[in-house]
């Protein structure tokens, strides 16, 4: 049996505007890679973290990948342990699911080292443990699409993949700025009106129905975040202009990716998505930020074991 496995987890768009903490989709072309080696001793060790200028915890219970493997090992009562090396490919504090990607890649790699591997759904509870280390909450909007690929509805206990037309693509633009998840969550404190919850529920239903039916008009009607975006947008320089650029380029909708500062837009074709990139990046440049952009199908692959 192989004693070491490498796995890759893609980045993701969390929340998708209307599904705070419960809806997300994978992004192709960027992600984290984790190598896991099986140890004879019953412990979890973080041997190395590369690809970041910020010091991330090497103490396993304090590290997203380490905490998820500790939870896995303890729940399954494994007589062996794991040594982990993490190569970060997702910018920290970007709203692209960087913390989630590390723990998902670690779990997918470690799963291959089990005598009886688990399903992706069965790995979800351990991924939630890892995500909680980084964000303070057990939410799966990033974890779900990383585990299953595509657009996923993620509740506390269940993952449900939502069908999306193959032609639909997303644009994800990350300005050269950092917005910590905890700070972004602090902006959400306060009271909300009941009518706002009703409107957001209606919008979520429109988006999910539009995706399942392949009806872009329903998505256009529903992809509007009335709860979270108004409170987080002031934290993101250039956001209003970037969103406006996406909509003017024909996006079905656009909003903040995860906690931000990245911005995403949904388009009916890849050509439309690619054509929108220069205007969105120009909006951030006008605000003083360089940026990176990725165009990928909304139904992009999830985490994978690397040969």
C-alpha positions in Angstrom: 0.0 0.0 0.0 1.2 3.5 -0.8 2.4 5.3 2.3 2.3 8.9 0.8 -0.3 10.6 -1.3 -0.7 14.1 -2.8 -4.0 15.7 -3.3 -5.2 19.0 -4.8 -8.2 21.0 -3.8 -9.5 23.9 -5.9 -10.5 27.3 -4.7 -14.2 28.1 -4.4 -16.7 30.9 -4.4 -18.4 30.8 -1.0 -21.9 32.1 -0.3 -22.6 32.7 -4.0 -24.2 35.9 -2.7 -27.6 34.5 -1.8 -26.5 31.4 0.1 -24.6 32.7 3.1 -22.6 29.8 4.6 -24.5 27.2 2.7 -23.9 27.6 -1.0 -20.6 27.5 -3.0 -19.0 26.4 -6.2 -15.6 25.2 -7.3 -13.1 27.3 -9.3 -10.7 25.7 -11.7 -7.1 26.8 -12.1 -6.1 27.7 -8.6 -5.9 25.7 -5.3 -3.9 24.1 -2.5 -1.8 20.9 -2.7 -1.2 18.7 0.3 1.0 15.7 0.7 0.2 13.2 3.5 2.4 10.4 4.7 1.2 7.6 6.8 3.1 7.3 10.2 3.4 4.2 12.4 2.9 6.4 15.4 -0.6 7.6 16.3 -0.2 11.3 15.8 -0.6 14.1 13.3 2.4 16.3 12.4 2.6 19.3 10.1 6.1 19.0 8.6 6.0 22.0 6.3 3.9 24.8 4.9 5.1 26.5 1.7 3.7 29.2 -0.6 2.9 31.9 2.0 4.7 34.8 3.6 2.4 34.5 6.7 3.4 32.1 9.4 0.6 29.5 9.7 0.4 27.2 12.7 2.5 24.0 12.6 0.7 22.8 15.7 -1.7 20.2 14.2 -4.8 21.1 16.3 -4.4 24.8 15.5 -4.0 24.2 11.7 -7.0 23.6 9.4 -5.5 20.6 7.7 -4.1 19.2 10.9 -7.3 19.6 12.9 -9.3 17.8 10.3 -6.9 14.9 10.3 -6.9 14.8 14.1 -10.7 14.6 14.0 -10.5 11.8 11.4 -7.9 9.8 13.3 -9.8 10.0 16.6 -13.2 9.3 15.2 -12.0 6.2 13.3 -9.7 5.2 16.2 -6.8 4.7 13.8 -3.7 3.0 15.2 -1.5 5.1 12.9 -1.0 8.8 12.2 -0.2 11.3 9.4 2.5 13.7 8.5 1.4 16.6 6.4 3.1 19.1 4.0 1.0 21.9 2.6 1.7 23.9 -0.6 -0.5 27.0 -0.6 -1.8 28.2 -3.9 -4.7 30.3 -2.7 -4.0 33.8 -1.4 -4.8 34.1 2.3 -7.7 36.4 3.3 -8.9 36.4 -0.3 -12.4 35.0 0.0 -11.4 32.0 -2.2 -11.7 29.3 0.5 -8.0 29.0 1.3 -8.4 27.5 4.7 -11.0 25.0 3.5 -8.9 23.9 0.6 -6.0 22.9 2.8 -8.2 20.7 5.0 -10.0 19.2 2.1 -6.8 18.3 0.2 -5.4 16.8 3.4 -8.5 14.7 4.0 -8.7 13.5 0.4 -5.0 12.5 0.6 -5.2 10.8 4.0 -8.4 9.0 2.9 -6.3 7.2 0.3 -4.1 5.9 3.1 -7.0 4.3 5.0 -7.5 0.6 4.9 -11.1 1.3 4.0 -11.5 4.7 2.4 -14.5 6.8 3.1 -16.9 8.5 0.7 -16.5 12.3 0.0 -19.7 12.8 1.9 -18.3 10.9 4.9 -15.3 13.2 5.0 -17.4 16.3 5.4 -17.8 16.3 9.2 -14.0 16.2 9.6 -13.6 19.0 7.1 -16.0 21.1 9.2 -13.7 20.7 12.2 -10.8 22.1 10.2 -12.8 25.0 8.8 -13.9 26.0 12.3 -10.3 26.4 13.3 -9.8 29.1 10.7 -13.2 30.9 10.7 -14.6 30.1 14.1 -17.7 28.5 12.5 -18.7 25.1 11.1 -20.0 26.2 7.7 -19.6 24.2 4.5 -20.1 26.6 1.6 -16.5 26.2 0.6 -16.0 22.6 1.7 -18.9 21.2 -0.2 -17.9 22.2 -3.7 -14.3 21.3 -2.9 -15.3 17.8 -1.9 -17.9 17.2 -4.6 -17.1 19.7 -7.4 -19.5 22.1 -9.0 -22.3 24.0 -7.2 -23.1 22.5 -3.8 -25.7 23.2 -1.1 -24.1 22.5 2.2 -26.0 22.3 5.4 -24.6 21.2 8.8 -25.0 17.5 8.0 -25.7 17.2 4.2 -24.1 18.0 0.9 -26.4 18.3 -2.2 -24.8 18.9 -5.6 -26.9 21.3 -7.7 -27.0 20.7 -11.5 -25.7 23.7 -13.6 -25.7 24.0 -17.4 -22.2 23.2 -18.7 -22.0 26.4 -20.7 -22.4 28.6 -17.7 -19.1 30.1 -16.5 -17.9 32.2 -13.6 -15.3 35.0 -13.4 -13.5 35.3 -10.1 -11.3 38.4 -9.7 -9.0 38.8 -6.6 -7.7 42.3 -5.9 -4.3 42.5 -4.3 -5.8 43.0 -0.8 -6.5 41.0 2.3 -9.8 40.9 4.2 -9.7 38.5 7.2 -12.7 36.3 7.6 -13.2 37.2 11.2 -13.2 40.9 10.4 -15.7 40.4 7.6 -18.0 38.5 10.0 -17.9 41.3 12.5 -19.4 43.5 9.9 -22.5 41.3 9.9 -23.4 42.0 13.5 -26.6 43.8 14.2 -30.3 43.3 13.5 -32.0 42.4 10.2 -35.6 43.0 9.1 -37.8 40.1 8.5 -38.6 41.3 4.9 -34.8 41.0 4.2 -34.8 37.4 5.1 -37.9 36.8 3.0 -36.3 38.5 0.0 -33.1 36.6 0.4 -34.9 33.3 0.7 -36.8 34.1 -2.5 -33.6 35.0 -4.3 -31.9 31.7 -3.2 -34.9 29.7 -4.4 -34.8 31.5 -7.8 -31.1 30.8 -8.2 -31.4 27.1 -7.3 -34.4 26.6 -9.5 -32.8 28.5 -12.4 -29.7 26.3 -12.2 -31.7 23.1 -12.1 -33.9 24.2 -15.0 -31.1 25.9 -17.0 -33.2 29.1 -16.9 -30.8 32.1 -16.8 -33.7 34.5 -16.4 -34.5 33.1 -13.0 -30.9 33.4 -12.0 -30.8 37.0 -13.2 -33.8 37.7 -11.1 -32.5 36.0 -8.0 -28.7 36.5 -7.8 -28.9 39.6 -5.6 -27.6 39.5 -2.0 -29.7 41.8 0.2 -28.4 40.6 3.5 -24.6 40.3 3.6 -23.3 42.3 0.6 -24.6 45.7 1.8 -22.6 45.3 5.1 -19.4 43.9 3.6 -19.1 46.0 0.5 -17.7 49.1 2.3 -14.7 46.9 3.4 -13.7 46.2 -0.2 -12.1 49.0 -2.2 -13.4 49.2 -5.7 -16.2 46.7 -5.1 -19.1 48.8 -6.4 -17.3 49.6 -9.6 -16.2 46.0 -10.1 -19.7 44.6 -9.6 -21.1 47.3 -12.0 -18.5 46.3 -14.6 -19.5 42.7 -14.4 -23.2 43.4 -14.7 -22.7 45.8 -17.6 -20.7 43.0 -19.3 -23.8 40.8 -19.2 -23.4 38.9 -15.9 -26.4 37.1 -14.6 -25.3 38.4 -11.2 -22.2 39.4 -9.3 -21.3 39.7 -5.7 -18.6 39.1 -3.1 -16.8 35.7 -3.1 -16.8 34.3 0.4 -15.8 36.9 3.0 -14.1 39.0 0.2 -12.3 40.9 -1.1 -12.6 38.8 -4.3 -15.6 39.4 -6.6 -17.4 36.8 -8.8 -19.8 37.0 -11.6 -21.9 34.4 -13.4 -22.1 34.3 -17.2 -24.1 32.3 -19.7 -21.0 31.5 -21.9 -17.3 31.3 -21.5 -16.8 33.9 -24.1 -19.0 36.4 -22.2 -17.1 35.6 -19.0 -13.7 36.2 -20.6 -14.8 39.4 -22.3 -15.8 40.8 -18.9 -12.5 40.3 -17.2 -10.7 43.5 -18.4 -13.4 45.8 -17.2 -13.6 44.2 -13.8 -9.9 44.3 -13.3 -9.9 47.9 -14.5 -12.4 48.8 -11.8 -10.0 47.5 -9.2 -7.1 49.2 -10.8 -8.9 52.5 -10.6 -9.2 51.9 -6.9 -5.5 51.2 -6.6 -5.4 47.5 -6.7 -3.7 45.1 -9.1 -5.7 41.9 -9.5 -5.8 38.3 -10.7 -8.7 36.7 -12.6 -9.9 33.2 -13.3 -12.6 32.0 -15.7 -14.0 28.5 -15.1 -17.2 26.5 -15.5 -19.5 26.8 -12.5 -19.5 23.0 -12.7 -15.8 22.7 -12.1 -14.1 19.6 -10.6 -13.6 19.2 -6.9 -10.5 17.9 -5.1 -8.5 15.1 -6.7 -5.7 12.7 -5.9 -2.6 13.6 -7.9 -0.6 10.9 -9.7 
